[in-house]
Amino acid sequence: MAGTKRSKIKKNDQVVIIAGRDKGKRGRVLEVAPITGKIKVEGAGVIERHQRANPQSNRGGGIIEKEAFINISNVQLIDPAIGQADSCQNIKLKVTVRKFASPPAADIRWRSENGKE
C-alpha cells in the first residue's frame, strides 16, 4: 500500500524504552521515521561514529557520539498527566487520561447517591 504509515508517537513526546540495551531509560523523541517504524530518543541508542575531518564545512574529525534510530515497538509513551508509561500504545490520550487520572466529581457524586460506593 502506497503512502505513509501513521504513528502515535510524535516528535518531543516523552517515552520510556521497554526493550534493548537501554531498557528503562526515559527521554524525549528527537526524530520519527514512520515509514521505517523507527525513532531517535534523546540519550538512548547512542553510537560512536568515526568522523573524518572536512575543512570545507569547517568540521573537525574524531570519534563523535550520536543517537541511532531504534524500533518504535521498543518504546512506550509516557502519560503527561501522571508521568507513567502507558500500558497500551493503540489508545488515544483522552482514554489514557481517563484510565489513569481520578474520576470526575460528577461520577463520584452519582455513585455515592446510588449507593455504589
PLY file of the C-alpha trace (Angstrom):
ply
format ascii 1.0
element vertex 117
property float x
property float y
property float z
element edge 116
property int vertex1
property int vertex2
end_header
0.00 0.00 0.00
1.41 3.37 -1.01
1.56 6.33 1.32
2.90 6.93 4.80
2.32 4.93 7.94
0.76 6.60 10.98
2.49 6.70 14.32
1.04 7.54 17.74
4.45 8.75 18.89
5.36 12.26 17.73
8.41 14.50 18.00
9.05 15.93 21.51
6.90 13.23 23.21
8.29 11.68 26.40
8.87 7.93 26.09
10.36 5.08 28.10
12.37 2.30 26.46
10.99 -1.16 27.23
13.45 -3.41 25.36
17.09 -3.47 24.36
20.31 -2.34 25.96
18.80 0.97 27.11
15.76 -0.62 28.79
14.26 1.62 31.47
15.68 4.89 30.15
13.36 7.84 29.62
13.84 10.51 27.03
12.39 12.95 24.54
11.75 11.89 20.94
14.13 13.74 18.62
13.05 12.33 15.26
10.39 9.96 13.90
10.69 7.87 10.72
7.17 6.41 10.32
7.89 4.64 7.02
10.66 2.52 8.57
8.96 2.39 12.00
11.92 3.84 13.88
12.57 6.79 16.20
15.50 8.60 17.81
15.32 9.12 21.58
17.49 11.62 23.43
20.27 9.82 25.32
19.27 6.32 24.15
20.78 4.15 21.45
23.99 6.17 21.49
26.59 5.01 18.97
30.14 6.17 18.25
30.73 7.48 14.76
34.26 7.79 13.35
34.05 11.12 11.58
36.59 12.23 9.01
37.65 15.88 9.11
36.11 18.12 6.45
37.79 21.51 6.14
35.22 22.76 3.61
32.37 22.57 6.12
34.72 23.55 8.99
34.19 20.23 10.78
36.91 18.52 12.73
37.45 14.80 12.72
37.39 12.28 15.54
35.01 9.97 17.31
31.61 11.55 17.96
28.65 10.13 19.86
25.15 10.41 18.43
21.74 8.81 18.84
20.82 5.99 16.47
17.33 5.01 15.37
15.59 2.37 17.50
12.47 0.41 16.68
9.22 2.11 17.59
7.92 -1.11 19.16
10.65 -0.88 21.82
9.24 2.29 23.42
6.09 3.31 25.30
4.55 6.73 25.57
4.63 8.41 28.97
1.31 9.88 30.04
1.98 13.60 30.62
-0.74 13.86 33.27
0.87 11.45 35.73
4.34 10.72 34.31
3.86 6.95 33.98
4.19 4.76 30.91
1.01 3.94 29.04
0.15 0.23 29.08
-1.24 0.21 25.54
0.11 2.20 22.60
-3.03 1.98 20.49
-5.39 4.04 22.66
-5.92 7.78 22.45
-4.67 10.26 25.04
-8.23 11.06 26.14
-8.75 7.41 27.11
-5.32 7.28 28.77
-6.05 10.30 30.97
-9.40 8.81 31.92
-7.76 5.48 32.70
-5.00 6.86 34.93
-6.47 10.05 36.40
-9.07 10.15 39.15
-12.71 10.02 38.02
-14.60 13.32 37.62
-16.55 14.73 40.56
-19.92 14.17 38.85
-19.14 10.46 38.50
-18.26 10.18 42.20
-21.44 12.06 43.16
-23.59 9.73 41.04
-22.04 6.63 42.58
-22.47 7.85 46.14
-26.13 8.79 45.56
-26.94 5.37 44.17
-25.08 3.52 46.90
-22.42 2.06 44.63
-19.51 3.24 46.72
0 1
1 2
2 3
3 4
4 5
5 6
6 7
7 8
8 9
9 10
10 11
11 12
12 13
13 14
14 15
15 16
16 17
17 18
18 19
19 20
20 21
21 22
22 23
23 24
24 25
25 26
26 27
27 28
28 29
29 30
30 31
31 32
32 33
33 34
34 35
35 36
36 37
37 38
38 39
39 40
40 41
41 42
42 43
43 44
44 45
45 46
46 47
47 48
48 49
49 50
50 51
51 52
52 53
53 54
54 55
55 56
56 57
57 58
58 59
59 60
60 61
61 62
62 63
63 64
64 65
65 66
66 67
67 68
68 69
69 70
70 71
71 72
72 73
73 74
74 75
75 76
76 77
77 78
78 79
79 80
80 81
81 82
82 83
83 84
84 85
85 86
86 87
87 88
88 89
89 90
90 91
91 92
92 93
93 94
94 95
95 96
96 97
97 98
98 99
99 100
100 101
101 102
102 103
103 104
104 105
105 106
106 107
107 108
108 109
109 110
110 111
111 112
112 113
113 114
114 115
115 116
